[in-house]
Amino acid sequence: MNNKPMHPQNDLPLPYTLLTCESKAYAAHTVSLLICFENGRIELEGRRMHLQAGNSILMRNKTQFKIQPKSDKIYLLHLEATVFDTIMMSQLADCRIIYDFLTLDENSHDYLFFDYGRRSPQAESARNLLRQCMIHDNFSDKLLRCCLVQYLTNLQRDFVHHLVVSQSTMVRHHPFGQVLKYIGENYAEIDLKSAAAHFSYNPDYFSAYFHHHAGMTFTQKLFEIRLEQALRYLILTDMPINEICETIGFKEKSYFIRRFKQRFNCTPSQYRKQHQKTST
């Protein structure tokens, strides 16, 4: 594939543009969706982040970003405002984080970063969406919208497990997102009691509130975020394991390794070696 728009030429204007990514600067459209099927790097509003196969980023217009290196397996889908008409928005009204994201101010620079595995059901949903973008016939618009609703609904469905809070900006606008943002920014030193105090909640009430919205306990989510950060330190730095352990909030290295192995079926050292092999 080349880096020109990937829809067929015809006289009807299309409400989207699909590209494979060059190593250059971009600006998001009304809504832009980045879908990764291989590893790479992105500089997003001045923040440098590592991309892995399975990642996707939803961005509002005005967001500035640059992808490296050039890739024909990292796709950029620009969606125009006409896609998000009344019918489309009614289909997404119960997807609160996605809906709130789509209704942000038009000058918003916000983005949501999702981390899925390359073999996850969401990856297949992404492929279906991209396939429809490459077809242009009498059914294209309808099928594109169906695939987009499915894709965005799945993002909402599993956001608690796959939204990378520390690498997303929009969560500050969402009531429960504010809680996730606080955890994402302070995961190394907080616990249930201190987090409840920050939001002026009784710990028991805060625990129940969190479980209702997240479908997991506060402690489970806290460990999940800490382990997500461990992955990034293992991939992006040469930091020793014991230093990573301390940085992300684990007091004992042996406990960190045990939790890591339970979650990822390998030790931190094994994960780092596996990633280094796949990156070479």
N, C-alpha and C positions, 0 to 999 in steps of 0.2 A: 504494500500500500504506500501511496505517497502522502505528502502533507497538505494537499489541496483539499477543499471541502469534499466530503465523500458521498454526497447525494448526487443523483443524476441531474444533468442539465435539462431544464424545461422552462416554459414561460411563466409558470405559477410560482410566486414567492413562497418559500418554505419557512415555517416558524422555528427552524432550528438549523444549526450548522454543526457537522461532526468532523473533527480533525484528529489526526495523530500528531503527537507533540514534537515540535522542534525545540532546540535549545535557544529559546528567545523569550522576551518578556511578553506577557499577555495581560489583558484586562477582562474581567468577567463581564458577561452580558446581563440581562435581567436576572437570569439564574444560569450558572454554569456548573456542570457536573464533570469532575475528573474521575476516571475509572482506570485502575492500574491492573495489568496482567503480568507485569514484571517489576523488578525493583528499580528505583531511581531516587532522585532528590528533587525537592521543591523549595524555593524561596518564596514564602507566602507573607505578604505585607511585612517584609523585612525579617521574618523568622525562617530559619533554615531547618527543614525537617526531612527525615528519611522516609521514602515511600517503599512499600512492599507490595507484592502481588496480593490482590484482595482488598487493598485500600481504596476508598473513594472519598472525595471531598465535594461537598455542596458549597457553592460560593455565590454571593450576591454581587450585583453590578458594582463597579468601582473597585472591587478587590484586585490588587496587583499581584502577579505571581510569575515565576519563571521555573521551567522544568529542565532538569539536567539528568542524564545526557539526552540527546535526541532519541526518540523511541517510536516504533510503530506498534507497540503493545501498551502504550499509555494513551488513552483516548480522552478527548476534550469535547464535550457536548454543550454547545451554547443554545439556550432556550429563550425564545422571545416572549414578551408579555402576553401575546395572544394565545399561547399555549395554556396559560393559567386563567382561563375564563371561568364563568360562574359554575358551569357544570364540573369542571376539573376541581375547583376549590371545594365544591360541595362533597366530592368524593374523598377529599383529604381533611375534612373538617374535624374528624375524630382523631387525627394524627397530630396531637397538639404541638409537639416540638417542630415537626415539619411544617405544619400550617402557620405557626408563629414565625418561622423562618421566612416563609414565602410572603408574608405580609409585613415584613420589616420595611422601614423607610427606604425609598428608592436610592438614597445616597449611602446606604449601608455598605460597610466593608467587611461584613461578618461572614464566617464560614463554619461548617461542621465537618469534622474529620472522623470517618468511620473505618474501623479495622476489622476486616473479614478475611478468612482463609481463602486461598485460591480455589479450593474445592468445595466451598460452602454453597448452600442453595442460593444465596444472594449473588454469587458469581455467575450462576446460570441465568438468574434474573437479569443481570447486567448484560450478558451475551444476547438475550432475547431483545432487550431494549436497543442494543447497538445494531442488531440485524434489521430491525424495523426502520432504523434511521438510514439504512443503505438501500431501502426499497422505496420506490415512489410510484404508486398506482392509486386507483380509486379508493383503496382500503387503507392506505398508508397512515393518514392522519388519525383515523379511528384506532388502528392497532398501535400506533405510537403512543397515544394517550392511555390506552389500556395497559401497555407495558410500563409506562412511566408511573401510573397509579400503583401498579403492583410493586415496582421497585421502591418507590418512596414509602409505601405502606410497610414494606418489609424493613426499611431503615427504622421506622418508628417502632415496629413490633419488637425489635431486638436491641433498641438503642441502649438500654441499661448495660448490656454486655459488650457492645461494640462501638459506642460513641466514645472517642478518646477525649475526655474532658479537658485534659491539660493542653490539648492541641486544637481546641475549638473555642471560638469567641462568642457565638450567639447564645450559649447557655445562660449567660448573665441576664438575658431578657425573660427567661422562663422561671416561674416561681421555684419549681423543683430543680430546674437547671442551676439556680443560684446555690442550692445546696451542693449539687455535684461539682460546680465550679470551685466552691470553697474547699471541698475535699481534694479536688485535683491540684489546687495551689498549695495545700497545707498537709498533704498526705503523710509526710515524714514525721510530723510531731503531734498530730491530733489523735483523739480517741472519741468514743461516743459522748462522754460527759462534756468534754471541752467543745465539741461541735454543737451540742445542744445548747450550751451556755452562749455560744456565739450568736445563735438565732433566738435567744431568750425563750427556749423551750425547756420544759421538764424533760429529763432524759428518757423516762418511760414513754411519754407522749411522742417525743422525737423519734424514738426507736420504732414505735408503731406507725408513725407518719412515713418514715423512710421505707419500711417494709411494704406498706400499702402501695407506694408509688414505684418502688424499684423491684418488688418481687423477690428481694433478698434482704438479708440483714445489713445493717450499717457496717459491721465488722467484715462481712463477706465482701462488700463493695470496696472497703478500704484495702483489704488484701489484694483484690483484683487490680486496683489502680497501682498499688506498689509493685506488683509483679509485671504490669504493663511497662512501668518505668524501668524495671530491671532489664527487660528485653531491649529497650532502647540503649541503655548504658552498655549492654553486652555487644550490641551491634555497632554502635557508633563510637565507642571509646575503647581504650586499652586499660581502663580502670580495673584494679584487682577485685576479685570477688568479695573479699571482706570489706573493702571500701564501698562497693556498691551496696552491700548489705546495710552498712551504717547510714549511707546517704538516703536510702529509701525508707528508713524507719524501723528496720529489724534490729533488735538488740543482740540476737545470737545468730551466728553464721550457720550453725547446724540446723536451727529451726527454719531459717530462710531457705536453705538448700532442700529441706524436706518439703516445704510448701511449694517451692518451685517445681520439684520433681512430681508432686501430686498433680500439679496443674498442667505441666508440659511433657510429662513422661521422659524427662532427661534432666541431668544436672545443669547448672548454669555453665560450667566449663564445656560440657558436651554441646549445649546449644550454641555457644560461641564458635566452637570448631565447625559445627554443621553449617552455620551461616557463612563462615569464612570460605568453606568449600563451595557453596552454591554461588558465592559472589565472585569467585575467580574464574 
